[in-house]
């Protein structure tokens, strides 16, 4: 029962994180003359998993993070298959979709 409620929570957080990242200000909105400009980074599935497990501690957090990331990889693999991506590009696609390219390099 606890697992299904966390899965539902994870599926609800994805659209929220996406909408929040879509509403971030663009670099053009910065004050004139300011030298810092930030480029919005799209929310990855890994970021969503981190957000959904933030309130958990210890083994529960590790377990839920592992489940969430497995589901994220599966979702990205399905997307790659639908787009007919094969071979090494598929591996790269799944890594970038999940958000793991920076963690593995």
Secondary structure, 3 states (H helix, E strand, C coil): CHHHHHHHHHHHHHHHHHHHHHCCCCHHHCCCCCCCCCCCCCCCHHHHHHHHCCCCCHHHHHHHHHHHHHHHHHHHHHHHHHCCCCHHHHHHHHHHHHCCHHHHC
